[in-house]
Amino acid sequence: MEGEDKPMLGRRVVVYGGGNTAIDVARSVKRMGAEPIIVYRRTRDKAPAHDFEIEEALQEGVMVKWLSTIKQAGMGDDNRQITIEKMALDDKGFPQPTGEFETLEADSVVLALGQDVDLGLLNGVPGLEVTKDGVVKVGADLMTGHPGIFAGGDMVPAERNVTVAVGHGKKAARNIDAWLRGETYAPPPKHEVAQFEKLNPWYYADAPKTVRPMLDIIRRQSTFEEVQGGLDESNALFEARRCLSCGNCFECDNCYGVCPDNAVIKLGPGKRFQFNYDYCKGCGMCVAECPCGAIKMEAEEI
Ligand SMILES: Cc1cc2nc3c(=O)[nH]c(=O)nc-3n(C[C@H](O)[C@H](O)[C@H](O)COP(=O)(O)OP(=O)(O)OC[C@H]3O[C@@H](n4cnc5c(N)ncnc54)[C@H](O)[C@@H]3O)c2cc1C
């Protein structure tokens, strides 16, 4: 599309909405060589899109009409005019019509007002329940009302983002595995969170976070190249090492090294350590030297 005189949607494209879909559409339109203008009925701080996405869109030249709503489209001799009404926030912060109108030119209007899940594949499945929001009801184990059918991600009641969908995938896999064995999955108990006082921060290198590369604004406006680069393997591993791992043993071997009584037994990579209480005198060296507060001293029961 780059450099063509007549982009598919025309020159002036109005995008109606304030979520990440609206922002994505407007930024794509810009890259296709047209002029996008977002019309959104609330203020920037109330827009569901991430603020950084809005900022990047503005940097790329996307225009936004905040507190505005489309009243009418396809007007004028050439059907290219749309009327927008300005909104004002009421006492409760909700946008209300003001009766003040403005005309914009538009070759296309894209409505980016929400997403629906296509549940067509589940039609007629007995026991399956669909909520009034058009998503599938699931239990805590992510199983639907039909035994053996599990669901997650956008099609269940939850936040709609990649992180949640990936998490549901992992959780569903564990529950499916247990269900196929005729068992119920029980997550392992979580250990206590180690507060900062239990950590030994001296153990960790003082390293600033890695900065991810950003594509130049000019190149962002005309190509679909990745805007913010990811981390390469070594940077990602470095970032992971900045984690203080509060309360989670990461097998640094400090306890093993400092124990004067050889009471700490290494169980092998990923298996952490065991304590041989027949040898342990309870000196507490391992607790004092554990960087992440993963070891707790408990009074011996007599
Ligand atoms: C424009 C837009 C921008 C977004 N931006 C972000 C963002 O920046 N960050 C973020 O975290 N999230 C973002 N999201 C949301 C994110 O994409 C979703 O929350 C996430 O992809 C949900 O994952 P999912 O696996 O549930 O569904 P999907 O990723 O939609 O996967 C469902 C898959 O099932 C397939 N499928 C559907 N029906 C059938 C069938 N009958 N048979 C076989 N296969 C079928 C579909 O083709 C699809 O591949 C965005 C969404 C949109 C629409």
The ligand as an SDF file (V2000), in Angstrom:
LIG
                    3D

 53 58  0  0  0  0  0  0  0  0999 V2000
   -6.9980   -5.6830   17.3390 C   0  0  0  0  0  0  0  0  0  0  0  0
   -6.6180   -6.3800   18.6160 C   0  0  0  0  0  0  0  0  0  0  0  0
   -5.5130   -5.9610   19.3170 C   0  0  0  0  0  0  0  0  0  0  0  0
   -5.1420   -6.6100   20.4780 C   0  0  0  0  0  0  0  0  0  0  0  0
   -4.0370   -6.1730   21.1410 N   0  0  0  0  0  0  0  0  0  0  0  0
   -3.6300   -6.8250   22.2440 C   0  0  0  0  0  0  0  0  0  0  0  0
   -2.4490   -6.4320   22.9210 C   0  0  0  0  0  0  0  0  0  0  0  0
   -1.7510   -5.4920   22.5340 O   0  0  0  0  0  0  0  0  0  0  0  0
   -2.0750   -7.1300   24.0370 N   0  0  0  0  0  0  0  0  0  0  0  0
   -2.8090   -8.1880   24.4910 C   0  0  0  0  0  0  0  0  0  0  0  0
   -2.3980   -8.8060   25.4830 O   0  0  0  0  0  0  0  0  0  0  0  0
   -3.9410   -8.5680   23.8680 N   0  0  0  0  0  0  0  0  0  0  0  0
   -4.3750   -7.9290   22.7600 C   0  0  0  0  0  0  0  0  0  0  0  0
   -5.5190   -8.3150   22.1310 N   0  0  0  0  0  0  0  0  0  0  0  0
   -6.3290   -9.4160   22.7210 C   0  0  0  0  0  0  0  0  0  0  0  0
   -5.6740  -10.7690   22.4140 C   0  0  0  0  0  0  0  0  0  0  0  0
   -5.4320  -10.8840   21.0230 O   0  0  0  0  0  0  0  0  0  0  0  0
   -6.6240  -11.8940   22.8510 C   0  0  0  0  0  0  0  0  0  0  0  0
   -7.0120  -11.6850   24.2000 O   0  0  0  0  0  0  0  0  0  0  0  0
   -5.9610  -13.2680   22.7510 C   0  0  0  0  0  0  0  0  0  0  0  0
   -5.5070  -13.4860   21.4370 O   0  0  0  0  0  0  0  0  0  0  0  0
   -6.9690  -14.3540   23.1340 C   0  0  0  0  0  0  0  0  0  0  0  0
   -6.4030  -15.6160   22.8930 O   0  0  0  0  0  0  0  0  0  0  0  0
   -7.3520  -16.8470   22.6150 P   0  0  0  0  0  0  0  0  0  0  0  0
   -6.4430  -18.0280   22.4490 O   0  0  0  0  0  0  0  0  0  0  0  0
   -8.4330  -16.9150   23.6250 O   0  0  0  0  0  0  0  0  0  0  0  0
   -8.0790  -16.5150   21.2330 O   0  0  0  0  0  0  0  0  0  0  0  0
   -7.4710  -16.2730   19.7970 P   0  0  0  0  0  0  0  0  0  0  0  0
   -6.0970  -15.7310   19.8610 O   0  0  0  0  0  0  0  0  0  0  0  0
   -8.5170  -15.5140   19.0620 O   0  0  0  0  0  0  0  0  0  0  0  0
   -7.3590  -17.7460   19.2150 O   0  0  0  0  0  0  0  0  0  0  0  0
   -8.5020  -18.5080   18.8530 C   0  0  0  0  0  0  0  0  0  0  0  0
   -8.1050  -19.3720   17.6710 C   0  0  0  0  0  0  0  0  0  0  0  0
   -9.1640  -20.3070   17.4050 O   0  0  0  0  0  0  0  0  0  0  0  0
   -9.3700  -20.3600   16.0210 C   0  0  0  0  0  0  0  0  0  0  0  0
  -10.7490  -20.8260   15.7810 N   0  0  0  0  0  0  0  0  0  0  0  0
  -11.8980  -20.1380   15.9530 C   0  0  0  0  0  0  0  0  0  0  0  0
  -12.9540  -20.9250   15.6330 N   0  0  0  0  0  0  0  0  0  0  0  0
  -12.4550  -22.1020   15.2520 C   0  0  0  0  0  0  0  0  0  0  0  0
  -13.0290  -23.3430   14.8080 C   0  0  0  0  0  0  0  0  0  0  0  0
  -14.3440  -23.4820   14.6690 N   0  0  0  0  0  0  0  0  0  0  0  0
  -12.2020  -24.3410   14.5130 N   0  0  0  0  0  0  0  0  0  0  0  0
  -10.8540  -24.2210   14.6300 C   0  0  0  0  0  0  0  0  0  0  0  0
  -10.2480  -23.0940   15.0520 N   0  0  0  0  0  0  0  0  0  0  0  0
  -11.0520  -22.0560   15.3590 C   0  0  0  0  0  0  0  0  0  0  0  0
   -9.1410  -18.9560   15.5360 C   0  0  0  0  0  0  0  0  0  0  0  0
   -8.8410  -18.9410   14.1590 O   0  0  0  0  0  0  0  0  0  0  0  0
   -7.9150  -18.5560   16.3890 C   0  0  0  0  0  0  0  0  0  0  0  0
   -6.7110  -18.9440   15.7780 O   0  0  0  0  0  0  0  0  0  0  0  0
   -5.9130   -7.6950   20.9660 C   0  0  0  0  0  0  0  0  0  0  0  0
   -7.0430   -8.1210   20.2480 C   0  0  0  0  0  0  0  0  0  0  0  0
   -7.3880   -7.4730   19.0890 C   0  0  0  0  0  0  0  0  0  0  0  0
   -8.6050   -7.9630   18.3210 C   0  0  0  0  0  0  0  0  0  0  0  0
  1  2  1  0
  2  3  1  0
  2 52  2  0
  3  4  2  0
  4  5  1  0
  4 50  1  0
  5  6  2  0
  6  7  1  0
  6 13  1  0
  7  8  2  0
  7  9  1  0
  9 10  1  0
 10 11  2  0
 10 12  1  0
 12 13  2  0
 13 14  1  0
 14 15  1  0
 14 50  1  0
 15 16  1  0
 16 17  1  0
 16 18  1  0
 18 19  1  0
 18 20  1  0
 20 21  1  0
 20 22  1  0
 22 23  1  0
 23 24  1  0
 24 25  2  0
 24 26  1  0
 24 27  1  0
 27 28  1  0
 28 29  2  0
 28 30  1  0
 28 31  1  0
 31 32  1  0
 32 33  1  0
 33 34  1  0
 33 48  1  0
 34 35  1  0
 35 36  1  0
 35 46  1  0
 36 37  1  0
 36 45  1  0
 37 38  2  0
 38 39  1  0
 39 40  1  0
 39 45  2  0
 40 41  1  0
 40 42  2  0
 42 43  1  0
 43 44  2  0
 44 45  1  0
 46 47  1  0
 46 48  1  0
 48 49  1  0
 50 51  2  0
 51 52  1  0
 52 53  1  0
M  END
$$$$
